[in-house]
Amino acid sequence: MAKRESNVDRVYEALRRMAADFAFKPDQRINESALSEVLGASRTPLREALNRLVAEGFLTFQNNRGFFCRPLTPSYIMDLYEARVAVECEAARLACTRAADEDIAALADYLNRMEPEYESATDPEELLAMDESFHARLAQLSGNSELQRILNNLNGRIRYIRLIDLKRMRDRAGGKAPGDISAHRQIVEGIAARNTDAAVTAMRSHIEKRREEATEAVRIAFSQLYVPDE
């Protein structure tokens, strides 16, 4: 039993990475036979792993048709960013009241150490990894493990959208680094001051700005994917 569960977990993690990085195109039917060969997995653990991804929102399932990558529509992008606002604003609010002074100082120190690399990075994937790391560390300050779990799930589902946004920002800057750490600094300053309104407002403004620009970037990126009208 333990070996079977381990195999399902292995397949699940591999598929989750593929789904998060959009190795499957939006609305694409999942070829189970091809995946079985690529992952070296039999049908049963593959099906269990795919069903997990359906439950987490990475994939959809249609009766008599199979598994599909979730379509990437403007309303879906809006849903993801609204969920991110709710989760991260609550994490910031809780951090203001729960986080220890030394943990807030450690986050500020991490931001200072990361700043030169963040603001000089030209690789969107590298920049995104640093951004996700900052937000994950901030979520830890909330002391709420469920918020951290939900944020991790959202990050996986929103990653491809954010990469399109960051690539567009880099291209608009003539290939220069698109990173700007000032929004992160405002959030940390609000938490350090135990100013809930300031921290939450800074977080909300930061995410909503990214949502607007990401939605526009996805609409434009027809060479990468197709976003159907609604």
URDALIN-V572257 format. One line per field, one symbol per residue. ss: DSSP state (@ for helix, = for strand, . for the rest). phi: phi as a letter, one per 20 degrees, with the letter a starting at -180 (. if undefined). psi: psi as a letter, one per 30 degrees, with the letter a starting at -180 (. if undefined). Layout:
ss = ???
phi = ???
psi = ???
This chain:
ss = .@@@@@@@@@@@@@@@@@@@........=..@@@@@@@@...@@@@@@@@@@@@@@..====...====....@@@@@@@@@@@@@@@@@@@@@@@@@..@@@@@@@@@@@@@@@@@@@@...@@@@@@@@@@@@@@@@@....@@@@@@@@@@@@@@@@@@@@@@@@@@@@.........@@@@@@@@@@@...@@@@@@@@@@@@@@@@@@@@@@@@@..........
phi = .ffffffffffgffffffffelfdfgmffeeffffgffemcffffffffffffffenfcccdgmcoecfffddgffffgfffffgfffffffffffddffgffffffffffffeggffedfdegffffffffffffffffffmdffffffffffgffdgfffffffffffffemnefefbefffffffffffeldgfffffffffffffffffffffffffffdaddffc
psi = eeeeeeeeeeeeeeeeeeeeghfklkgkkkjeeeeeeefhkleeeeeeeeeeeeefgellkkkgeakkkkkjleeeeeeeeeeeeeeeeeeeeeeefekleeeeeeeeeeeeefeeeeffkfjeeeeeeeeeeeeeeeeeffgjfeeeeeeeeeeeffeeeeeeeeeeeeefghglkgkjfeeeeeeeeeeefhjeeeeeeeeeeeeeeeeeeeeeeeefhffelkjkl.
